[in-house]
């Protein structure tokens, strides 16, 4: 089994949620975060809140402050690979090879999706 393609889900049922990508690779992943939803009681009834806040919005449509890095193997290049993914749904934003390079703070002081 090879690497997942960029823009697809690395793990389809991550966290036990049936993530779906009806538009195919590189499109929005569902379910999406809640936006402009009123609180029913706590902290203030009727107050509007949203989950769409973070440093980055990934190709899947989810907002992130930190990404999920999964370790995989590239059988074509015969090297380990770091999958830079959405922490909610495992949408593969990019792939870095070899995996060990992602641990070098001189090359990657901040992992940017």
C-alpha positions as CSV (number, residue, x, y, z in Angstrom):
1,X,0.0,0.0,0.0
2,X,1.4,3.4,-1.0
3,X,1.0,6.9,0.4
4,X,-2.4,8.5,0.4
5,X,-2.7,11.2,-2.3
6,X,-2.5,14.8,-1.2
7,X,-6.0,16.2,-0.7
8,X,-7.5,12.8,0.4
9,X,-8.1,11.3,3.9
10,X,-5.3,9.4,5.4
11,X,-7.7,7.6,7.8
12,X,-11.3,7.5,6.7
13,X,-12.8,6.8,10.2
14,X,-10.4,8.9,12.3
15,X,-11.7,9.2,15.9
16,X,-14.7,7.0,15.0
17,X,-16.3,9.7,12.8
18,X,-17.4,8.7,9.3
19,X,-15.7,11.5,7.4
20,X,-16.7,11.9,3.8
21,X,-15.4,13.8,0.8
22,X,-18.3,13.7,-1.7
23,X,-16.5,16.0,-4.2
24,X,-13.4,13.8,-4.4
25,X,-9.8,14.5,-3.7
26,X,-8.9,18.1,-2.8
27,X,-12.5,19.1,-1.8
28,X,-14.4,19.9,1.4
29,X,-14.6,17.2,4.0
30,X,-17.8,16.6,5.9
31,X,-18.9,17.1,8.7
32,X,-17.8,20.7,8.9
33,X,-17.4,22.8,12.0
34,X,-20.3,24.7,13.4
35,X,-20.6,28.3,12.4
36,X,-23.0,31.0,13.7
37,X,-24.8,28.6,16.1
38,X,-26.7,30.1,19.0
39,X,-26.1,28.8,22.5
40,X,-29.2,27.4,24.0
41,X,-28.3,28.1,27.6
42,X,-24.6,28.3,28.6
43,X,-22.9,30.8,28.9
44,X,-25.6,33.1,27.6
45,X,-28.7,32.0,25.8
46,X,-28.9,33.2,22.2
47,X,-25.2,34.2,22.1
48,X,-23.7,33.3,18.7
49,X,-20.5,31.1,18.6
50,X,-18.4,29.5,15.9
51,X,-15.8,26.8,15.6
52,X,-14.1,28.5,12.6
53,X,-11.2,30.1,14.3
54,X,-7.5,29.2,14.1
55,X,-4.2,30.1,12.4
56,X,-4.9,28.2,9.2
57,X,-7.8,26.8,7.2
58,X,-6.8,23.6,5.4
59,X,-8.0,22.3,2.1
60,X,-10.7,20.2,3.9
61,X,-12.3,23.4,5.3
62,X,-11.3,22.8,8.9
63,X,-9.6,25.5,10.9
64,X,-6.3,24.5,12.7
65,X,-3.9,25.9,15.2
66,X,-1.7,22.7,15.0
67,X,-1.5,20.0,12.5
68,X,-1.4,16.2,12.9
69,X,1.8,14.5,11.6
70,X,1.4,10.8,10.7
71,X,4.4,8.6,9.9
72,X,4.1,6.5,6.7
73,X,6.3,4.9,4.2
74,X,6.8,5.7,0.5
75,X,7.4,2.4,-1.4
76,X,8.3,4.2,-4.6
77,X,11.1,6.2,-3.1
78,X,11.8,3.6,-0.4
79,X,11.9,6.3,2.4
80,X,9.8,7.2,5.4
81,X,7.3,10.0,5.0
82,X,5.6,12.6,7.2
83,X,2.0,13.2,6.3
84,X,1.0,16.7,7.3
85,X,-2.7,16.3,8.0
86,X,-5.8,18.0,9.5
87,X,-6.0,17.1,13.2
88,X,-9.8,16.6,12.9
89,X,-10.2,14.5,9.7
90,X,-6.7,13.5,8.6
91,X,-7.0,15.4,5.2
92,X,-3.4,15.2,3.8
93,X,-2.3,18.7,3.3
94,X,1.3,17.9,2.2
95,X,3.9,15.1,2.4
96,X,7.5,15.6,3.6
97,X,10.2,13.0,3.0
98,X,12.1,11.6,4.8
99,X,10.1,11.7,8.0
100,X,13.2,12.4,10.0
101,X,13.6,15.8,8.3
102,X,10.4,17.1,10.0
103,X,12.1,16.7,13.4
104,X,14.9,19.1,12.5
105,X,14.2,22.4,14.1
106,X,16.7,24.2,11.9
107,X,14.8,23.1,8.8
108,X,11.3,23.3,10.2
109,X,11.1,25.5,13.3
110,X,7.3,25.7,12.8
111,X,5.3,23.1,10.8
112,X,3.1,25.1,8.4
113,X,0.5,23.2,6.5
